[in-house]
Amino acid sequence: MSTISNPAQGDTSISVSRGLAGWLEANRVGLGFTSYQTGQLFLVGVLPNGSVSFNQQNFTRAMGICRDGPRLWVGSHFQLWRLEEMLRPGEQANGSFDSCLVPRHAFTTGDIDIHEIGILADGSPIFVNTKYSCLATIDQVHSFRPVWRPDFISKLAGEDRCHLNGLAMEDGAPAYVTAVSQTDVLSGWRARRDQGGVIIEVSTGRVVTDQLSMPHSPRLDGDRLYALDSGRGQLIAIDPETGTRDNIAFCPGFMRGLVIHNGFAIVTASKPRDGSFKELALQGEIEKRDGEAWCGVFIINLRHGDIVEWIKLDGAIAELFDVAALPDVRCPMSLGVGTLEIQSTISFDA
């Protein structure tokens, strides 16, 4: 178990399942996840001595995270960050890390509540602009350039009308999104959290399936579509043609953030802000199972729906947002904005 400390936020202890280091090595992957509650990016890997490494850097209100080849995109409070891989193949940082991600570019968007992020075929980012109920991309002059909005949204307005939040990409284009409701009024989704959720096909505007509870994070893996039915605590699989869905696994926390890697689903989960999930079915499911809500990361085998490995956070950090897989990375680290380390770390192409 390790403990991280921030004097302004208090301590958080991190524990992991006994087999996590072995799973990361066997699947040749590192992980990244974000906590918007405390504004942190965590990178997870395995140190040369075989122990699990947690590298932590501050990005205010860190939310969506997206792997893009060697680089990483991170959405924050009012900026979209692009972190570049500084190391050449075979190099190490600080004697242990085979990946060192440096924040080289920041696109200032203003506070538009950036949620999930994808990469278009031309290499530019596309992101869920939740405040304006649309998909958007960066603009060299303005805060954002709108790309798409649901048919039921009548105009672009900074009102978070339906809580558009999740994005699935396919062949460099947005394929599916999730929204908590189909409302077209200021914060209308808040009264529809129980059964108002939908998954929408971007190319047609068609509602693929509905009556979900606060859905998040649609993801395509081959011909299968997965998503999080977060208000019920279920990882689900959806038939994109018929809209029928199956429960894959229950997780004891409010899930946001999903990545599929090597037949495993990796999800982040949060504890409730006020001690209960109130009107959500998730609360009853946890109580029925005589359990407690988790803040952490679950790794689920998609063949049988079992949670095989996990990371658990206890203490000041109680909410996570998104997760990314870092293939072929054993032990990643990043440099924090405004730190002494980033000031003294200089690289150039000779």
C-alpha positions in Angstrom: 0.0 0.0 0.0 1.2 3.5 -0.8 0.1 6.9 0.5 0.0 10.1 -1.4 -0.3 13.4 0.4 -1.3 16.9 -0.5 -1.4 19.3 2.4 -4.4 21.1 1.0 -6.4 18.0 0.4 -5.2 15.4 3.0 -3.9 11.9 2.5 -5.0 9.2 0.2 -3.9 5.6 0.6 -3.7 3.4 -2.5 -3.9 -0.4 -2.4 -3.8 -2.8 -5.3 -4.8 -6.4 -5.9 -2.0 -9.0 -5.4 -1.8 -9.8 -9.1 -1.9 -6.3 -10.6 1.8 -6.0 -11.3 1.8 -9.4 -13.0 -1.3 -8.5 -15.0 0.3 -5.2 -16.3 3.4 -7.0 -17.3 1.6 -9.9 -18.9 -0.6 -7.5 -21.0 2.3 -5.2 -21.8 0.5 -2.1 -20.7 0.6 0.9 -18.4 -2.4 2.8 -17.2 -3.5 6.4 -16.8 -6.5 7.7 -14.9 -7.7 11.1 -13.7 -9.4 12.6 -10.6 -11.3 15.7 -11.4 -12.2 16.1 -7.8 -8.6 16.8 -6.7 -7.2 17.6 -10.2 -4.7 14.9 -10.8 -3.3 12.6 -13.5 -2.1 9.2 -12.3 0.2 7.0 -14.4 0.5 3.4 -13.3 3.2 0.9 -14.2 5.7 -1.6 -12.8 9.1 -0.6 -11.4 12.3 -2.6 -12.1 11.9 -4.2 -8.6 8.4 -5.5 -9.6 6.4 -3.2 -7.4 3.5 -1.0 -8.8 4.4 2.6 -9.5 2.0 5.5 -9.2 3.2 8.8 -10.8 1.0 11.7 -9.8 0.8 15.2 -11.4 -1.6 18.1 -11.0 -3.9 19.2 -13.8 -6.8 21.3 -12.4 -10.1 19.4 -12.8 -8.5 16.7 -14.8 -11.2 14.8 -16.7 -11.1 13.2 -20.2 -7.9 11.3 -21.1 -7.0 9.9 -24.5 -4.0 7.9 -25.8 -2.9 9.1 -29.3 0.1 7.0 -30.4 3.0 8.1 -28.2 1.2 11.2 -26.8 -1.6 11.7 -24.3 -4.4 14.2 -24.3 -5.9 15.5 -21.0 -8.9 17.7 -20.6 -8.8 20.1 -17.6 -10.7 23.0 -16.1 -10.3 25.4 -19.0 -7.6 23.9 -21.2 -7.0 20.8 -23.3 -3.4 19.5 -22.8 -1.3 17.6 -25.2 1.5 15.6 -23.5 4.4 14.4 -25.7 6.6 11.4 -25.2 10.1 12.8 -24.5 12.1 9.6 -24.5 13.5 7.8 -27.5 13.2 4.0 -27.7 15.4 2.3 -25.2 15.9 5.4 -23.0 14.8 5.7 -19.4 13.9 8.6 -17.1 15.2 8.6 -13.5 16.5 5.2 -14.0 13.1 3.5 -13.9 10.6 5.0 -16.3 10.4 3.9 -20.0 7.9 6.7 -20.8 8.1 10.4 -19.9 5.1 12.5 -21.0 5.7 16.2 -21.1 2.9 18.8 -21.4 4.1 20.7 -24.5 0.8 22.3 -25.8 -2.3 23.7 -24.1 -5.3 24.8 -26.0 -7.3 27.3 -24.0 -11.1 26.6 -24.3 -12.5 28.3 -21.3 -14.7 26.3 -18.8 -16.8 24.3 -21.2 -16.7 21.1 -19.1 -14.7 18.9 -21.5 -15.6 15.3 -20.9 -14.3 12.4 -23.1 -11.8 12.9 -25.9 -11.1 11.1 -29.2 -8.7 11.6 -32.2 -10.0 12.3 -35.7 -8.4 10.8 -38.8 -6.5 14.0 -39.4 -4.9 13.8 -36.0 -6.8 16.6 -34.4 -8.7 16.0 -31.1 -12.5 15.9 -30.9 -14.1 16.2 -27.4 -17.4 16.2 -25.7 -18.3 19.8 -24.9 -20.8 19.0 -22.1 -21.6 22.6 -21.2 -22.7 23.3 -24.8 -24.3 19.9 -25.5 -22.1 19.2 -28.6 -19.0 17.5 -29.9 -16.3 20.0 -30.7 -12.7 20.4 -31.8 -10.0 22.9 -31.2 -9.9 26.3 -33.0 -6.9 28.5 -33.5 -8.9 31.6 -32.7 -12.0 30.7 -30.7 -12.6 28.5 -27.6 -13.9 25.6 -29.7 -15.3 24.7 -33.1 -18.7 22.8 -33.0 -18.7 19.6 -34.9 -22.0 17.9 -34.1 -24.9 18.1 -31.7 -27.9 15.8 -31.0 -31.1 16.4 -33.1 -33.1 17.2 -29.9 -30.7 20.1 -29.0 -32.2 23.2 -30.6 -29.2 25.6 -30.2 -25.7 25.8 -28.8 -26.0 27.3 -25.3 -23.9 27.0 -22.3 -26.7 25.3 -20.3 -25.6 21.6 -20.1 -29.1 20.6 -21.3 -28.7 16.8 -21.7 -25.4 16.1 -20.0 -23.7 14.7 -23.2 -20.6 13.0 -21.8 -19.2 9.9 -23.5 -17.7 9.3 -26.9 -16.9 6.2 -28.9 -14.6 6.5 -32.0 -14.4 4.3 -35.0 -11.8 4.6 -37.8 -11.0 8.2 -36.9 -14.6 9.4 -36.7 -17.1 9.8 -33.8 -19.4 6.8 -33.8 -21.5 6.9 -30.6 -22.2 9.2 -27.7 -23.9 8.9 -24.4 -26.3 11.5 -22.8 -28.1 11.4 -19.5 -31.4 12.6 -21.1 -32.9 14.0 -24.3 -33.9 17.2 -22.7 -33.5 20.6 -24.3 -33.7 22.9 -21.3 -31.2 24.2 -18.8 -29.9 21.3 -16.7 -32.9 19.3 -17.7 -31.0 16.0 -17.4 -31.0 16.3 -13.6 -34.6 15.2 -13.3 -34.0 12.3 -15.8 -31.1 10.5 -14.2 -32.9 7.3 -13.3 -34.1 6.2 -16.8 -33.5 9.0 -19.2 -30.1 7.9 -20.6 -29.5 7.2 -24.2 -26.8 6.0 -26.6 -26.9 7.9 -29.9 -25.3 7.0 -33.3 -23.5 10.1 -34.4 -23.7 9.5 -38.2 -27.5 9.2 -38.2 -28.7 10.8 -35.0 -30.5 7.5 -34.2 -31.1 6.6 -30.6 -29.6 3.1 -30.3 -30.9 2.3 -26.9 -32.7 4.2 -24.1 -33.9 4.0 -20.6 -30.4 3.9 -19.2 -29.4 5.4 -15.9 -26.7 8.1 -16.3 -24.8 6.2 -19.1 -21.1 7.0 -19.7 -18.1 5.9 -21.9 -19.4 4.0 -25.0 -16.5 2.0 -26.5 -16.3 -0.1 -29.7 -14.2 -3.3 -29.6 -14.4 -5.1 -32.9 -18.1 -5.3 -33.7 -19.2 -5.1 -30.0 -20.3 -1.9 -28.4 -19.8 -1.5 -24.6 -20.9 1.3 -22.2 -21.4 2.0 -18.6 -24.9 2.0 -17.2 -23.5 4.0 -14.4 -26.6 4.7 -12.3 -27.1 0.9 -12.1 -23.5 0.0 -11.6 -23.3 -2.2 -14.7 -20.9 -2.6 -17.5 -23.1 -3.5 -20.5 -22.8 -4.7 -24.0 -25.2 -3.3 -26.7 -26.2 -4.6 -30.1 -25.9 -1.4 -32.2 -28.5 -2.6 -34.7 -31.3 -3.7 -32.3 -30.4 -1.8 -29.2 -30.7 -4.9 -27.0 -28.2 -5.0 -24.1 -26.7 -7.4 -21.7 -25.2 -6.8 -18.3 -21.5 -7.9 -18.2 -20.4 -7.0 -14.7 -21.5 -5.1 -11.6 -19.0 -2.7 -9.9 -19.6 -1.1 -6.5 -19.2 2.5 -7.5 -20.3 5.2 -9.9 -18.5 4.3 -13.1 -17.1 6.8 -15.5 -14.2 6.0 -17.9 -13.7 2.8 -19.8 -11.0 1.3 -22.0 -10.8 -2.2 -23.6 -7.4 -3.9 -23.8 -6.7 -7.5 -24.7 -10.2 -8.8 -23.8 -10.4 -6.9 -20.5 -12.5 -3.8 -19.6 -10.8 -1.3 -17.4 -13.1 1.1 -15.6 -12.8 3.9 -13.0 -15.4 4.2 -10.2 -16.2 6.8 -7.6 -17.8 7.0 -4.2 -21.0 9.2 -3.7 -20.4 12.8 -2.8 -23.0 12.9 0.0 -22.7 9.3 1.3 -25.5 7.9 -0.9 -26.5 7.6 -4.5 -30.0 8.7 -3.6 -32.5 7.9 -6.3 -30.1 5.7 -8.4 -30.6 1.9 -8.4 -26.8 1.7 -7.7 -27.4 2.5 -4.1 -29.9 -0.4 -3.6 -27.6 -2.8 -5.5 -24.7 -2.1 -3.2 -26.9 -2.4 -0.1 -28.4 -5.7 -1.4 -24.9 -7.1 -1.8 -24.0 -5.9 1.7 -21.1 -3.8 0.2 -19.6 -0.4 0.2 -18.9 2.1 -2.6 -15.4 2.1 -4.0 -13.2 4.7 -5.5 -10.8 3.0 -7.7 -10.0 1.1 -10.9 -11.5 -2.3 -11.8 -10.1 -4.7 -14.4 -12.8 -7.0 -15.8 -12.4 -10.1 -17.9 -15.0 -9.7 -20.6 -15.3 -13.5 -21.2 -17.0 -14.1 -17.8 -17.5 -10.7 -16.3 -15.3 -11.2 -13.2 -13.2 -8.5 -11.7 -9.7 -9.9 -11.8 -7.5 -7.0 -10.6 -8.1 -3.7 -8.9 -6.8 -0.4 -7.5 -8.5 1.1 -4.5 -8.1 4.7 -3.2 -9.2 5.6 0.3 -9.0 9.1 1.9 -9.1 12.5 0.3 -9.6 11.2 -3.3 -13.1 9.8 -3.6 -13.9 10.5 -7.3 -12.2 9.4 -10.5 -13.2 10.3 -14.0 -11.5 8.5 -17.0 -8.9 5.9 -17.8 -6.6 5.1 -20.7 -4.4 2.1 -21.6 -0.8 2.8 -22.5 0.2 -0.2 -24.7 3.9 -1.4 -24.7 4.7 0.9 -21.7 6.1 -0.7 -18.6 6.5 2.2 -16.2 5.2 5.7 -17.3 5.7 9.1 -15.7 4.8 12.6 -16.6 6.1 16.1 -15.7 3.7 18.5 -13.9 2.9 22.0 -15.1 4.8 24.6 -13.1 7.0 22.1 -11.2 10.8 22.5 -10.7 11.2 19.3 -12.6 9.7 20.6 -15.8 11.7 23.8 -15.6 15.0 21.8 -15.5 14.1 19.1 -18.0 15.4 20.1 -21.4 15.3 18.0 -24.6 16.0 18.6 -28.2 16.4 16.7 -31.5 20.0 16.8 -32.4 
